[in-house]
Amino acid sequence: MWNKTLSLFAIACMSAIVTGPTAIVLGITQLNEFPGRFTDDTYGPGDQFRISAPGKVASVWASGEDLRRDEVTCLDNGEPAPLAKNAASTTMDGRAFELLLDGDYDVLNQLTCTGGGLEALRVSTRTPESRARTFIIGGAAATVVLVPAGIVLWRATARTRRQESMAANDRPTSV
């Protein structure tokens, strides 16, 4: 009974040779997903909106013919929200968008942006960097620790099975 259980556990440990690198690749992909996934909603200047993706990092993007990013004012629950430090841009549906806000906003944050030639706002969400790094570190640790442990367990159970079969062959048979 114990041999079968240990053999299955050894196989599960050795499966980390596949799942570990897969988690690493997933983590690296999540680190490089900027600007992330855009929501379907488009907001106008002065519209109040909320970020509806809990556990994600949200970015608010602005578009306009004469967009002057430094003149745009954004409010977070009525308080002025600082604009993103890095000025990034992307294209979505044939329109150019510039990054306004970037951070950990949740469903309780009510956001509003106005001014500066603003015509449209879009929101994108992505996985937090800390979660992506957890995937990378966890996958690397699982590969390094579990695979050798699985091999050791597999060999130990194989040795025990061999000894049991040799002991069964040494028993005298009755005539």
N, C-alpha and C positions, 0 to 999 in steps of 0.2 A: 504493500500500500504506500509506504513512505517513498519507495523508489519511483513509483509512478508520479507521485506528487512533486518530488524533487525534479524529476525529468521535465515535467510540464513547466515548473518554475524556471528551470534552466533555459528552456526554449523561449519562455517569455522574456527572460533577461537578454538572451541573444537577439531577440527581435529589435532591441535598441540599436542594432547596427543599421537598421533601416529607418526607424522612427527618429533617432537622434539627428542624423544629417538632414532629414526632412524638416525637423523643427528649426534647425539652423537656417536652412534656405528660406523657410517661412518668415523667420525673424528678420533676415536681411531684406527680404522683399517688403516687409512692413516698414522697415527703416527708410526705404527708398521710394515710398509711395506718395511723396509730396507732389501735387497739392491735395491728393486724396480723391475721395468720391464725392462728386457734386450731387446735391439734392435736386429734385425736380422743381422746387419752388423758386420763383423770382420775386423779389420785393422792390418796391419803389422807394424814393426818398421820403422819409418820415414814417414809413410803415413800421409797426412794431412786430418783432418776430422772436421766436425762441429756437434754440438748438435742440433738436429732437433725437439726438443720438447719444445716449448716456454712455460714459466710459470712453469717449473718443475726444480727440483734440479737434477743435473746430476752427475754421478759417472763414472770414467774411471777405468777399471779393466785390469790388465796385467796377462799374462800367459807365462810360459817358463820353460824348464827343469831345467836350472840353474839360475832362476830369482833371481837377487840381487836388491831388491827394492830400497835400498839406492843409487845404482849406476845409476838408470834410470833418464834420463833428459827429462823433458817435457817443451814444449814451448807453450805459449798462445799468438798468434799474434806476434811471434818472441821474446817475452819476457819470461824469465824463470818463470815457474809456480811452486809454492811451492807444494810439495807432501802432501797428506792428513796426518793429525797428527796421527790418529788412524790407525793401521795396521789391517784391516779386511780381511777375505778371504771367498770365496764361491766356489761352484762347479757348472759349467755350461757345459752341454753336455759331462760329464765325464772328464772335465779338471778343474784343480784347478786355480782359479784366485785370485790375491791379489789387494787390493784397492790402486790406485795411486793418483787419483785426485777426490775431492769431493767438489762441490760448485755450485754456480749460474752461469752457463755458458749459453750463449744464442747463437742464430744462427750467430751472428757476430764474435764470438770467433773461431779462426782457431787454432786447437790443433795439436801438433806433439809430439810423444814420441820416444826416442831411448836409446840404451845402456842397460847395466845391465843384459844381457841374455834374453832380451825381445823377445818373438816370436809372440804373438798375443795380440790385445787389443779389449775389448768389452765395450760398453757403456750401463749403466742402468739409468733410470729416475724414479723419485718418486715425490709425492706431497710435496711442501714446508711445513715445520712444522707450519708456521704462518697460512696457509690456513686450515690445519687440526684443529688447535686450534680455528679458527674462527667457524668451523662447530660445535665443541664441545660447545663453549660458546653460540653460536647462538641457538643451539638446546635446551640447558638448559634454556636460557632466554625465548625462545618461549613457552616452556612447563610451566614454572612458571608464566608467565604473561598472555598469551593468553587463556589458559584453564579456569582459574577463571573468566576472563573477559567474555568469551563465556557463562559460566554458569550464571553469573549475567545478561547478556543480554537476555538469554533464559528465565530466570524466570521473568524478567521485561515484555517481550512480552507476556508470558503466562498470567501474571496478567492482562495486558491490554486487552487481548482477553476475559478473564473471565468477566471483568467489562463490556465490550461492549456487550457480550451475555446476561448478566443480565439486562443491560439497554434496550436491544431489547425486552426482555421478559416482562418488566414492561410497555411497551407502550400499551395504550388502543387500542383495535381493534374495528373497526366500524361494526355496525350490519346492 
